[in-house]
Amino acid sequence: SVVLLDTFISILSLNLSEPAYGAGIAKLEDKLVAGEHSLVIRVKGLNHKLPHFLYSQLITDHLSDFSFTPAAFEMIKEELKKTYCNMLIKSEVLAK
């Protein structure tokens, strides 16, 4: 389930990269992370409430209409394989 959540978050981040470009220029940042039992969405930036709300709406729209191409899945799968392999190379991770 952890791998599936990591895959979901990576694909969602990829899907958001183009539509969120304008938000990045407006100094709004997002971070999608796998929490212990859930998806955590962090949005930060300017103190104005309206940009936060609109950017949060963009994320929830992509969540409700989630889709991906097989090519995107293959790319994310290979990327995650490398990430997990690199994590396992570290001796402190292996000790745990």
Secondary structure, 3 states (H helix, E strand, C coil): CHHHHHHHHHHHHHHHHCCCHHHHHCCCEEEEEECCCCEEEEEECCCCHHHHHHHHHHHHHHHHCCCCCHHHHHHHHHHHHHHHHHHHHCHHHHHC
